[in-house]
Amino acid sequence: MPKTKSAADQGIELAPQPQSSHSPELLEQVAALPLLPGVYRYFDAQGGLLYVGKAKSLKKRVSSYFQKNHDGTRIGHMVSKIVRMETTVVRSEAEALLLENNLIKTQNPRFNILFRDDKSYPYLKLTGQAVSKKKMPIAGIEPAPNAIKSVVPTEFPRIVYYRGAVDKRHRFFGPYPSAWAVKETIQLLQKVFKLRTCEDTVFANRTRPCLLYQIKRCSAPCVSHINEAAYAQDVNNAERFLRGETQAILDELQTAMMAHAEKLEFELAAELRNQISALSRVLHTQAMDTAEDKDVDILAAKVQGGKACVNLAMVRGGRHLGDRPYFPAHVDDASTTDVLEAFIAQHYIDVPAPPVLILSEKVDTELIGLLTEQTGIKITALHQPREQRKAWLEMAQKNADIQLARLLAEEGSQQSRTRALADALDLALEDLSLLRIECFDISHTAGEATQASCVVFEGHKMKSADYRRYNIEGITGGDDYAAMKQVLTRRYSKLIEAARNNEAKLPDLVLIDGGKGQISSAKEVFEALGLDLGLLVGVEKGEGRKVGLEELVFADGREKVYLGKDSAALMLIAQIRDEAHRFAITGMRAQRAKVRTGGSKLEEIAGVGAKRRAKLLQRFGGIRGVAAASVEDIATVDGISKELAQEIYRALH
């Protein structure tokens, strides 16, 4: 067998072992890496994931961390903590890019720049299959001979706001940066092309036009006030409008209007004239329109004070749809270019990339090439645009500056509140970003559907991922003291065990929404579990239950404290308490609604999740309506197959 070459023979100079803090096994593993594309992961002594990276050549890329001097930098701090490494070889650098950013999003490594966005992008959905791309003649729009007749909803597509996974049964346009942008576009399409927005069940059961027809926002296909060919033409023109073919639409409508006028068909010509006028007004109000660019993303990055903002502005179909700011975590000393490249790599995994990106910083051309290979679309990145594109970029940069300034101001205010609370309660913490506060509240209506909420404040902000709700059972309805005992026992009996195994952290402060009675109940639980009573503080309503007059009640015997109406500490406590109340009451209302409507019956059916359940209840007006519906009616709900409809029908009967 051929002899394996050493690291020196392969041209890789690892740092001499006497000067390195890394084990010989780790350095040997680095030397043995292949010259192939892949993804590498670094871990610390506790097994925590430090960093995820991609490489065209694993050997060259990983070795660079151990041969160069990174002292005093974020990378140097990370390298000093590496004790273990894992690698995955892939077929191409594009595949490495995809795997790297999937791991970053799911594993949350400590030293990677991380963009979080739990919200999916909204789309505009046009139901039904696509209209033929061949140019359609302008159809007549006179009412059909029969004023009222049975009409099939699928023959007349509807436009609707949509958020979720796209499928091939319908046409989707977007994504849009906000729900407002989608709804504004729908209103424009209603004004110009008069497409329907009603549910299929409503459409199929109309006997006369609705209000939208009266205000000229719908052509009333439900009662045959427009024939199928004319409506199909409006749908086709709406699609072309969304793709930016506005001038061609105007020219065709103008030609058709003149043709009707020459034939003395003045009513039809007037209808087209009104449509042309409406479309012209829409184009006039869209000051950002351009005939040159159809689909463009404008990205502007700003880094300041250890924080960063990437402002994404979207142009779709030649129309500027608005923008959306993103604030990454783990920025530290990263450059603006680093932040922008991280955003591009992570964002366009889940969101389709347009053919043109206008960027505030010059990024690695290899990254754009990998994005092109990954998406199958030729993507062009422009760093120093001109004319209209330059105006777009300047607007995006201005918005990034404003959003980042707002974030820094808010965080500065929040940090001052945290400091004020720590000083007021003598909390001994060197790093206030580690201060963890948990707050509990009980909510019910006359004892019905009692729920307890636990919200968490950490890192100077509410940590919604750690929120928890608890269904309270086995107590007398309305007994808040018993409910508080139950939730604290359930919460901290498990948390103490997890903390012993270093799997969780106990809070530094526990807030209870209530006065002496609630604190007495909580004190019993803390004493039984052996927890420090100094952690336990009640927030008691002031005189007349007025905001700003709250007093703090302590479980360890200290006297009640009034911090003052303008106290920053009291503002923070009120913020956390109000969030616990909001979280508890929304959960209680949902639980109560489920009990009253019988929605829990649907939960027991395999394949019916929260989204499908909501669609069913919305379509049929409640569980009784679903139970009264036939299999065929249930199958008309979006996302419900014929087989699942049969299962639902059997379960409810």
VENPEKA-V134236 format. One record per backbone hydrogen bond with DSSP energy under -0.5 kcal/mol. NH is the residue of the N-H (numbers start at 1). CO is the residue of the C=O. If there is no record, write none. Layout:
BEGIN
nh:co
NH:CO
NH:CO
END
This chain:
BEGIN
nh:co
10:6
11:8
12:7
13:11
14:12
15:66
19:16
20:16
20:17
27:23
28:24
29:25
30:26
31:27
32:28
33:30
36:34
38:55
39:88
40:53
41:86
42:51
43:84
44:48
47:44
50:42
50:48
51:42
53:40
55:38
58:36
59:34
61:57
62:58
63:59
64:60
65:61
65:62
66:62
66:63
67:63
68:64
70:68
73:70
76:70
77:73
78:74
79:75
80:76
81:78
82:79
83:43
84:43
86:41
88:39
90:37
96:92
97:93
98:94
99:95
100:96
101:97
102:98
103:99
104:100
105:101
106:102
107:103
108:104
110:49
111:50
112:109
114:329
116:114
122:176
123:162
124:173
125:123
125:160
126:171
127:125
127:158
139:137
144:224
147:145
153:151
155:152
156:153
159:196
160:125
162:123
164:121
170:167
171:126
173:124
176:122
182:178
183:179
184:180
185:181
186:182
187:183
188:184
189:185
190:186
191:187
192:188
193:189
194:189
194:190
195:189
196:157
203:199
204:200
205:201
205:202
206:203
213:210
214:210
215:211
216:213
217:212
218:212
219:194
223:220
224:221
225:220
231:227
232:228
233:229
234:230
235:231
236:232
237:233
238:234
239:235
240:236
241:237
242:238
243:239
244:241
245:240
246:244
249:245
250:246
251:247
252:248
253:249
254:250
255:251
256:252
257:253
258:254
259:255
260:256
261:257
262:258
263:259
264:261
265:260
266:264
269:265
270:266
271:267
272:268
273:269
274:270
275:271
276:272
277:273
278:274
279:275
280:276
281:277
282:278
283:279
284:280
285:281
286:282
287:285
289:286
290:318
296:294
296:315
297:356
298:313
299:297
299:358
300:311
302:309
304:307
307:304
309:302
310:326
311:300
311:309
312:310
312:324
313:298
313:311
314:322
315:296
316:319
318:294
319:316
321:314
321:319
322:314
324:312
326:310
328:326
329:114
332:306
334:331
339:335
340:336
341:337
342:338
343:339
344:340
345:341
346:342
347:343
348:344
349:346
350:346
350:347
351:347
356:295
357:380
358:297
359:357
359:382
360:299
363:361
367:364
368:364
369:365
370:366
371:367
372:368
373:369
374:370
375:371
376:372
379:377
380:355
382:357
389:386
390:386
391:387
392:388
393:389
394:390
395:391
396:392
397:393
398:394
399:395
400:396
401:397
402:398
403:399
404:400
405:401
406:402
407:403
408:404
409:405
410:406
411:407
412:408
413:409
414:410
415:411
416:412
417:413
418:414
419:415
420:416
421:417
422:418
423:419
424:420
425:421
426:423
427:422
428:426
429:427
432:430
434:431
435:432
437:435
437:457
438:509
439:455
440:511
441:453
443:451
445:448
446:444
448:445
451:443
452:470
453:441
454:468
455:439
457:437
458:461
459:433
459:435
461:458
463:456
464:462
466:463
467:464
468:454
470:452
472:450
472:470
473:471
479:476
480:478
483:479
484:480
485:481
486:482
487:483
488:484
489:485
490:486
491:487
492:488
493:489
494:490
495:491
496:492
497:493
498:494
499:495
500:496
501:497
502:499
503:498
504:498
508:436
509:436
510:535
511:438
511:509
512:537
513:440
514:512
514:539
519:515
520:516
521:517
522:518
523:519
524:520
525:521
526:522
527:523
528:524
529:525
530:526
530:527
531:526
535:532
536:533
537:510
537:535
538:553
539:512
540:538
540:551
545:542
546:543
549:546
551:540
552:561
553:538
554:558
555:536
557:554
561:552
563:561
567:564
571:567
572:568
573:569
574:570
575:571
576:572
577:573
578:574
579:575
580:576
581:577
582:578
583:579
584:580
585:581
586:582
587:583
588:584
589:585
590:586
591:587
592:588
593:589
594:590
595:591
596:592
597:593
598:594
599:594
600:594
601:598
602:599
603:599
604:600
604:601
605:602
606:604
608:605
609:607
613:609
614:610
615:611
616:612
617:613
618:614
619:615
620:616
621:617
622:617
626:622
627:623
628:624
629:625
629:626
634:630
635:631
636:632
636:633
637:634
640:637
641:639
645:641
646:642
647:643
648:644
649:645
650:646
651:647
652:648
653:649
653:650
END
